[in-house]
Amino acid sequence: MAKKTIAGAVYTKAGGLPDEEVAYRLVKLYFEDISRPSLKRKVNLDAVINAYFYALRRIKNKEKELKTIRHIVEEKEKEMVSETKEQLIPEPSKEGK
């Protein structure tokens, strides 16, 4: 299994499943177990197909999205290193007491 560490979290590729199978399982899980029964009655074939292709596109673009997120997290970490304690934890104002 391929593992990647990003900002302290470990992401593992799911057992070598093709992206299409992962997208199918995500959509199935959503519509079977997560969505409200009232939503299920309103769902048509187009909604299911759109959900599948949306999930598939997100899976295929995950490396690009993770790279963008990694860049943002690294920038924020650099900013936090230079912050003082007073900037991180401001003293409560005396007016509020």
PyMOL commands that set and color helices and strands:
alter all, ss='L'
color gray80, all
select helices_A, chain A and resi 19-34+37-42+45-60+62-81+85-88
alter helices_A, ss='H'
color red, helices_A
select strands_A, chain A and resi 3-6+9-12
alter strands_A, ss='S'
color yellow, strands_A
deselect
rebuild
show_as cartoon
